[in-house]
Amino acid sequence: MLQDGTDITGTLPKPLSVDEPVQHYLSSTSTFLTNHILNIAFSPCSKYLAVPKQDIYGRDRVVVIRCSDWHSTIKDEELSIHNQFSCTATCWSLAFGKRHHETEAKDVPIQKKLLMLSRRRSSLSAVNRRFDFTKDLFLAAGLADGKINIWDINTGELMLVLKDHQSTVRCLSFTSTSMQLASCSSDSTVKLWDLLDDGNMYKTLNEWSDVVYSVKWSPDETLLCITGPVGHLALHNTVQWSTPMKLVGHIHNVVDCSFSSDSALLATASFDTRVIVWSTSTGEILKECYHKTPMPSLIYAGGDNGAYVRCVQFSKNNDYLVTVCDDNKVRWFPLSKKNGFPIYEKDQSNVLSIACTKDGRTLAIGTRNGEVHLWSTLYSLPPKLKNLCRIKLNSVASLKRNQLSDLPLSHQLYLYLLYKDLLPVSQTVQKKLSK
């Protein structure tokens, strides 16, 4: 029984059969030391899971686990350690990269971005390009010494070492079509790298004066979100690189962010005990998700409140958010509900990080004691047709979502397309009265 009264017995999140053998290997004291799992990542094909570990000699490694189906009754040949990569320092961030063919990018903004990138690349000689990042699956690891290592998953070859950061690389994010890598660091900079140009670093964003916690590309590759301390949150238009949109709402460090599949929504996780869902078109706050009730006072929320929200991720069809919090709970917040309370929560001691497979079926949870737990995700009803239509229209409209008002649509339909139906009833009524 969910907290809203929905009876879905047997479809709640639960440990998968692969959880035990994975724990047996990663927690083996004869192989690895206990370390914080600061970040974990699934590959785009959902078959590989990358985990940072330290071996018994104190050497930092990234372990890549392969499983053809995380939900099957595992046999030895279906679950294996695919590879292990050595690092020169502690691994803080991980990201898989695999290029999708340009013909898969039907949205106009992506085609425009690809054209801009191709013009820049055409000025360089093809002879100077040593690596081909267009075919295989790659893994990037951001290290505490400022380096970014990139390996070929299949061959195990260390393809590139990117060295421009001066301090810990805290977050990495790949685009899926143009193979651009965004990285952020404790050195207060965000850097953009072009892997189709041998990892050339072509842009640095340095308007920050303190640590940058996370950076994420939107699925349509037209937006870049950057989060930082004390509520610092910016949304960049990566087609024009105009003045970024500043999002004001958090009162503590903003440490993680996630875009909806249609790039119309942005969810941000903060130490102020909240996750805020924003409209990427207007910068408007559409929903707040509470991890401490009643909501603590400003002084308490802005300090050591015991409920730091560490991670947030959208589900596949944007029907709920998954979060992890320092109160040792994993929560699911439904977007369809106008209140800010979870529909389901599950205890997990020492929880620190999460990752979801692209197909939305599997959840990996990293902890402070070196464990990685594998769960099934919360049951989700098949998406409604109108929701699928909204996702498709927003994906195609991209940066021109605000121009949907020029179409012969009813005001109610226009608000629905921009997710204004997420607003609490009181705010919705107030906005109607003001028009």
C-alpha positions as CSV (number, residue, x, y, z in Angstrom):
1,M,0.0,0.0,0.0
2,L,1.5,3.4,-1.0
3,Q,1.2,6.5,1.1
4,D,-1.6,7.8,-1.1
5,G,-3.7,4.6,-0.6
6,T,-2.8,2.9,-3.9
7,D,-2.6,-0.9,-3.5
8,I,0.3,-2.2,-5.6
9,T,1.4,-5.1,-3.4
10,G,4.2,-7.0,-5.0
11,T,5.4,-4.2,-7.2
12,L,7.3,-2.1,-4.6
13,P,11.1,-1.6,-4.8
14,K,12.9,-4.6,-3.6
15,P,16.5,-6.1,-3.8
16,L,17.2,-7.9,-7.0
17,S,18.7,-11.4,-7.2
18,V,22.0,-9.8,-8.4
19,D,22.3,-7.8,-5.2
20,E,23.8,-10.6,-3.1
21,P,26.6,-11.7,-5.5
22,V,27.5,-8.0,-6.3
23,Q,27.7,-7.4,-2.5
24,H,29.8,-10.5,-2.0
25,Y,32.4,-9.2,-4.4
26,L,32.4,-5.5,-3.6
27,S,32.4,-6.1,0.1
28,S,35.1,-8.7,0.2
29,T,37.7,-7.7,2.7
30,S,40.3,-9.8,0.9
31,T,39.9,-7.6,-2.3
32,F,38.7,-4.1,-1.4
33,L,38.8,-1.6,1.5
34,T,35.7,0.1,2.8
35,N,35.3,3.5,1.0
36,H,32.6,6.0,0.3
37,I,30.7,5.3,-3.0
38,L,30.6,8.9,-4.0
39,N,29.2,8.2,-7.5
40,I,28.0,5.3,-9.5
41,A,26.9,5.1,-13.2
42,F,24.9,2.8,-15.5
43,S,25.8,2.7,-19.2
44,P,23.3,3.9,-21.8
45,C,22.6,0.3,-22.8
46,S,21.9,-0.5,-19.1
47,K,24.2,-3.5,-19.1
48,Y,27.2,-2.0,-17.4
49,L,27.6,-0.5,-13.9
50,A,30.7,1.4,-12.9
51,V,31.7,1.6,-9.2
52,P,34.7,3.4,-7.6
53,K,36.6,1.2,-5.1
54,Q,39.9,0.9,-3.3
55,D,41.8,-2.3,-3.3
56,I,43.5,-3.8,-0.2
57,Y,46.7,-2.0,-1.1
58,G,44.9,1.4,-1.0
59,R,45.0,1.8,-4.8
60,D,42.0,3.6,-6.4
61,R,40.1,1.6,-9.0
62,V,36.9,1.7,-11.0
63,V,35.2,-1.6,-11.2
64,V,32.9,-2.2,-14.2
65,I,30.2,-4.9,-13.7
66,R,28.3,-6.4,-16.6
67,C,24.9,-8.0,-16.5
68,S,22.7,-8.9,-19.4
69,D,19.5,-8.6,-17.4
70,W,19.6,-7.2,-13.8
71,H,16.2,-8.6,-13.1
72,S,16.8,-12.2,-14.1
73,T,17.8,-15.1,-11.9
74,I,21.5,-14.7,-12.3
75,K,23.8,-17.4,-13.5
76,D,27.6,-17.1,-13.4
77,E,27.9,-16.4,-17.1
78,E,25.3,-13.6,-16.9
79,L,27.0,-11.5,-14.2
80,S,30.7,-10.8,-14.4
81,I,33.4,-8.3,-13.6
82,H,33.9,-6.9,-17.1
83,N,36.9,-4.7,-16.3
84,Q,38.9,-2.9,-13.7
85,F,40.7,0.4,-14.3
86,S,43.5,2.0,-12.2
87,C,43.3,5.6,-11.1
88,T,45.9,8.0,-9.8
89,A,43.6,9.4,-7.1
90,T,40.2,8.9,-5.6
91,C,37.4,8.8,-8.1
92,W,34.7,11.4,-7.4
93,S,32.6,11.2,-10.6
94,L,31.7,8.8,-13.3
95,A,29.9,9.0,-16.7
96,F,29.5,6.7,-19.6
97,G,29.6,8.0,-23.2
98,K,28.3,6.4,-26.4
99,R,27.5,8.4,-29.5
100,H,24.1,8.1,-31.1
101,H,24.0,8.6,-34.9
102,E,23.0,12.1,-36.1
103,T,20.0,10.6,-37.9
104,E,18.6,9.8,-34.5
105,A,18.6,13.5,-33.6
106,K,15.5,14.8,-35.3
107,D,15.1,17.9,-33.2
108,V,16.1,21.1,-34.9
109,P,18.1,22.5,-31.9
110,I,20.3,19.4,-31.9
111,Q,20.9,19.6,-35.7
112,K,21.8,23.3,-35.3
113,K,24.3,22.5,-32.5
114,L,25.8,19.7,-34.6
115,L,26.2,22.1,-37.5
116,M,28.0,24.7,-35.2
117,L,30.3,22.0,-33.9
118,S,31.1,20.6,-37.4
119,R,32.1,24.1,-38.6
120,R,34.5,24.4,-35.7
121,R,35.9,20.9,-36.3
122,S,36.3,21.5,-40.0
123,S,39.0,24.1,-39.4
124,L,41.2,21.3,-37.9
125,S,43.0,18.8,-39.9
126,A,41.6,15.3,-39.8
127,V,45.2,14.0,-39.5
128,N,45.4,15.5,-36.0
129,R,42.6,13.4,-34.7
130,R,44.1,10.4,-33.0
131,F,41.0,8.8,-31.5
132,D,37.7,7.6,-32.8
133,F,34.9,8.1,-30.2
134,T,32.1,7.4,-32.6
135,K,31.8,3.6,-32.3
136,D,32.4,2.1,-28.9
137,L,31.3,2.6,-25.3
138,F,33.5,4.8,-23.1
139,L,33.8,5.6,-19.4
140,A,35.1,8.8,-18.0
141,A,36.2,9.2,-14.4
142,G,36.8,12.5,-12.6
143,L,39.6,12.2,-10.0
144,A,40.7,14.1,-6.9
145,D,43.9,15.2,-8.5
146,G,42.0,17.2,-11.3
147,K,42.5,14.6,-14.0
148,I,39.7,13.0,-16.1
149,N,40.5,9.5,-17.4
150,I,38.6,8.1,-20.4
151,W,38.7,4.3,-21.1
152,D,37.4,2.2,-23.9
153,I,35.1,-0.3,-22.0
154,N,35.6,-3.2,-24.4
155,T,39.4,-3.0,-24.9
156,G,40.3,-1.5,-21.5
157,E,42.6,1.0,-23.2
158,L,43.1,4.4,-21.5
159,M,42.3,6.6,-24.5
160,L,42.6,10.1,-23.0
161,V,43.7,11.9,-19.8
162,L,42.3,15.4,-19.6
163,K,44.4,17.6,-17.3
164,D,43.1,21.2,-17.3
165,H,41.3,21.2,-13.9
166,Q,43.4,22.2,-10.8
167,S,41.3,20.4,-8.2
168,T,38.8,17.6,-7.6
169,V,36.5,16.8,-10.6
170,R,33.2,16.5,-8.8
171,C,30.8,15.8,-11.7
172,L,30.9,14.7,-15.4
173,S,28.1,14.7,-18.0
174,F,28.1,13.5,-21.6
175,T,25.8,14.5,-24.5
176,S,24.4,11.6,-26.4
177,T,24.8,12.8,-30.0
178,S,27.7,15.3,-30.2
179,M,29.9,13.6,-27.7
180,Q,30.6,16.7,-25.6
181,L,31.8,16.2,-22.1
182,A,31.0,18.7,-19.3
183,S,33.1,18.7,-16.1
184,C,33.0,20.7,-13.0
185,S,35.5,21.0,-10.2
186,S,36.4,22.3,-6.8
187,D,38.6,24.8,-8.6
188,S,35.3,26.8,-9.3
189,T,35.3,26.1,-13.1
190,V,33.2,24.2,-15.6
191,K,34.9,23.0,-18.7
192,L,33.5,21.6,-22.0
193,W,35.5,19.0,-24.0
194,D,34.9,17.8,-27.5
195,L,35.7,14.1,-27.7
196,L,35.2,14.1,-31.5
197,D,38.1,16.5,-31.6
198,D,40.5,14.3,-29.5
199,G,39.1,15.7,-26.2
200,N,39.9,19.3,-27.1
201,M,38.8,21.7,-24.2
202,Y,37.0,24.4,-26.1
203,K,35.2,26.4,-23.4
204,T,35.7,27.3,-19.7
205,L,32.9,28.8,-17.6
206,N,34.5,30.5,-14.6
207,E,31.9,33.0,-13.2
208,W,31.9,31.1,-9.9
209,S,34.0,31.9,-6.9
210,D,33.6,28.7,-5.0
211,V,33.3,24.9,-5.6
212,V,30.9,23.8,-8.3
213,Y,29.0,20.7,-7.2
214,S,27.3,19.4,-10.3
215,V,26.9,19.9,-14.1
216,K,24.4,18.3,-16.4
217,W,23.4,18.5,-20.0
218,S,19.8,18.4,-20.9
219,P,18.7,15.4,-23.1
220,D,18.2,17.8,-26.1
221,E,21.7,19.2,-25.6
222,T,20.5,22.8,-25.6
223,L,20.8,23.5,-21.9
224,L,23.5,23.1,-19.3
225,C,22.7,23.2,-15.6
226,I,25.4,24.2,-13.1
227,T,24.9,24.0,-9.3
228,G,27.0,25.4,-6.5
229,P,27.0,26.5,-2.8
230,V,24.5,28.6,-0.9
231,G,21.7,28.2,-3.5
232,H,23.8,29.1,-6.6
233,L,22.1,27.6,-9.6
234,A,22.4,28.6,-13.3
235,L,20.9,27.4,-16.5
236,H,22.9,28.0,-19.7
237,N,21.6,28.1,-23.3
238,T,24.3,26.1,-25.1
239,V,23.2,27.1,-28.6
240,Q,23.7,30.8,-28.1
241,W,25.7,30.9,-24.9
242,S,23.8,34.0,-23.8
243,T,23.5,35.3,-20.2
244,P,22.5,32.3,-18.1
245,M,19.2,32.1,-16.3
246,K,19.7,32.3,-12.5
247,L,17.2,30.1,-10.6
248,V,16.5,31.5,-7.1
249,G,14.8,29.3,-4.4
250,H,17.3,27.1,-2.5
251,I,18.9,28.5,0.7
252,H,21.7,25.9,1.1
253,N,24.2,24.1,-1.2
254,V,22.7,22.7,-4.4
255,V,24.5,19.5,-5.0
256,D,22.7,17.6,-7.7
257,C,20.3,18.1,-10.6
258,S,18.4,16.1,-13.2
259,F,16.5,17.0,-16.4
260,S,13.2,15.4,-17.4
261,S,13.3,13.3,-20.6
262,D,11.8,16.2,-22.7
263,S,14.2,18.8,-21.1
264,A,11.2,20.9,-20.0
265,L,11.7,20.3,-16.3
266,L,14.8,20.5,-14.0
267,A,14.9,19.0,-10.6
268,T,17.6,20.2,-8.1
269,A,18.6,18.6,-4.8
270,S,19.8,20.7,-1.9
271,F,21.1,20.5,1.6
272,D,18.1,22.7,2.6
273,T,16.0,19.4,2.8
274,R,14.2,20.1,-0.5
275,V,14.1,19.1,-4.1
276,I,12.7,21.9,-6.3
277,V,11.3,21.2,-9.8
278,W,11.7,24.2,-12.2
279,S,10.4,25.1,-15.6
280,T,13.4,25.3,-17.9
281,S,11.5,27.8,-20.1
282,T,10.5,30.4,-17.5
283,G,12.6,29.5,-14.4
284,E,9.4,29.2,-12.5
285,I,9.2,26.9,-9.4
286,L,6.6,24.3,-10.3
287,K,6.9,21.9,-7.3
288,E,8.8,21.4,-4.0
289,C,9.5,18.0,-2.6
290,Y,10.0,17.9,1.2
291,H,12.3,15.6,3.1
292,K,11.5,17.0,6.5
293,T,8.0,17.9,7.7
294,P,7.0,20.4,8.8
295,M,9.4,22.4,6.6
296,P,12.2,23.7,8.9
297,S,12.8,27.4,9.6
298,L,15.2,29.2,7.3
299,I,18.0,29.2,9.9
300,Y,17.6,25.4,10.5
301,A,17.2,24.6,6.8
302,G,20.3,26.6,5.9
303,G,22.4,24.8,8.5
304,D,23.2,21.3,9.8
305,N,19.6,20.0,9.6
306,G,20.2,16.2,9.4
307,A,18.3,15.9,6.1
308,Y,20.8,16.9,3.3
309,V,19.4,15.7,0.0
310,R,22.3,14.2,-1.9
311,C,20.9,13.0,-5.3
312,V,17.8,13.3,-7.5
313,Q,16.7,11.5,-10.7
314,F,13.7,11.6,-12.9
315,S,12.0,8.3,-13.8
316,K,11.8,7.3,-17.5
317,N,8.4,8.9,-18.3
318,N,8.7,11.8,-15.9
319,D,6.1,10.4,-13.6
320,Y,8.1,10.5,-10.4
321,L,11.4,11.6,-8.8
322,V,13.8,9.4,-6.9
323,T,15.9,11.0,-4.1
324,V,18.4,10.0,-1.4
325,C,18.8,11.8,1.8
326,D,21.1,11.9,4.9
327,D,18.2,10.6,7.0
328,N,19.0,7.2,5.4
329,K,15.9,7.1,3.2
330,V,15.2,6.6,-0.5
331,R,12.1,8.4,-1.6
332,W,9.8,8.5,-4.6
333,F,7.9,11.7,-5.2
334,P,5.0,11.6,-7.8
335,L,4.9,14.6,-10.1
336,S,1.1,14.2,-10.6
337,K,0.4,15.0,-6.9
338,K,0.2,18.7,-6.1
339,N,1.5,18.2,-2.5
340,G,5.3,17.9,-1.9
341,F,5.2,14.5,0.0
342,P,6.6,11.2,-1.2
343,I,4.4,8.4,-2.4
344,Y,6.8,5.8,-1.0
345,E,10.0,5.7,1.0
346,K,12.4,2.9,1.9
347,D,15.2,2.8,4.5
348,Q,18.8,2.3,3.4
349,S,21.6,2.9,5.9
350,N,24.5,5.1,5.0
351,V,22.9,6.0,1.6
352,L,25.1,8.4,-0.4
353,S,24.4,8.1,-4.2
354,I,22.0,6.6,-6.7
355,A,21.9,5.7,-10.4
356,C,19.0,4.5,-12.6
357,T,19.2,2.5,-15.8
358,K,18.0,4.2,-19.0
359,D,15.1,1.8,-19.3
360,G,13.9,2.9,-15.8
361,R,13.7,-0.6,-14.3
362,T,16.8,-0.8,-12.1
363,L,18.1,1.4,-9.3
364,A,21.7,1.2,-7.9
365,I,22.4,2.7,-4.5
366,G,25.8,3.6,-3.2
367,T,26.6,3.9,0.5
368,R,29.3,5.3,2.8
369,N,30.5,1.8,3.8
370,G,31.5,0.7,0.3
371,E,28.3,-1.2,-0.6
372,V,26.2,-1.0,-3.8
373,H,22.7,-2.2,-3.6
374,L,20.6,-3.1,-6.6
375,W,16.8,-2.7,-6.4
376,S,13.9,-2.8,-8.7
377,T,12.2,0.6,-9.1
378,L,8.8,1.6,-7.9
379,Y,5.9,0.3,-10.0
380,S,4.7,2.8,-12.5
381,L,1.4,2.6,-14.5
382,P,1.7,2.8,-18.3
383,P,2.0,6.5,-19.2
384,K,-1.2,8.2,-20.4
385,L,-1.3,9.2,-24.1
386,K,-1.6,12.9,-23.3
387,N,1.5,12.7,-21.2
388,L,3.4,11.0,-24.0
389,C,2.2,13.7,-26.4
390,R,3.4,16.4,-24.0
391,I,6.8,14.8,-23.8
392,K,7.1,14.5,-27.6
393,L,5.9,18.1,-28.2
394,N,8.3,19.5,-25.6
395,S,11.2,17.4,-27.1
396,V,10.5,18.9,-30.5
397,A,9.9,22.4,-29.4
398,S,13.0,22.5,-27.2
399,L,14.1,26.2,-26.7
400,K,10.9,27.4,-28.4
401,R,8.5,26.0,-25.8
402,N,7.4,29.5,-24.9
403,Q,6.2,30.0,-28.5
404,L,3.7,27.2,-28.1
405,S,1.3,30.0,-27.0
406,D,1.3,31.2,-30.7
407,L,-0.4,28.0,-31.7
408,P,-4.2,27.7,-31.8
409,L,-4.3,25.9,-28.5
410,S,-6.6,26.5,-25.5
411,H,-5.1,28.2,-22.5
412,Q,-5.6,25.1,-20.4
413,L,-3.8,22.9,-23.0
414,Y,-0.9,25.4,-23.2
415,L,-0.5,25.3,-19.4
416,Y,-0.5,21.5,-19.5
417,L,2.2,21.4,-22.1
418,L,4.4,23.6,-19.9
419,Y,3.7,21.4,-16.8
420,K,1.8,24.2,-15.1
421,D,-0.6,21.5,-13.8
422,L,2.1,20.7,-11.2
423,L,1.4,24.0,-9.5
424,P,-0.6,23.8,-6.2
425,V,-4.2,24.7,-6.7
426,S,-4.0,28.0,-4.8
427,Q,-1.2,29.2,-7.1
428,T,-3.0,28.1,-10.3
429,V,-6.2,30.0,-9.3
430,Q,-4.2,33.0,-8.4
431,K,-2.5,33.0,-11.8
432,K,-5.8,32.7,-13.6
433,L,-7.3,35.7,-11.6
434,S,-4.3,37.8,-12.4
435,K,-4.8,37.4,-16.2
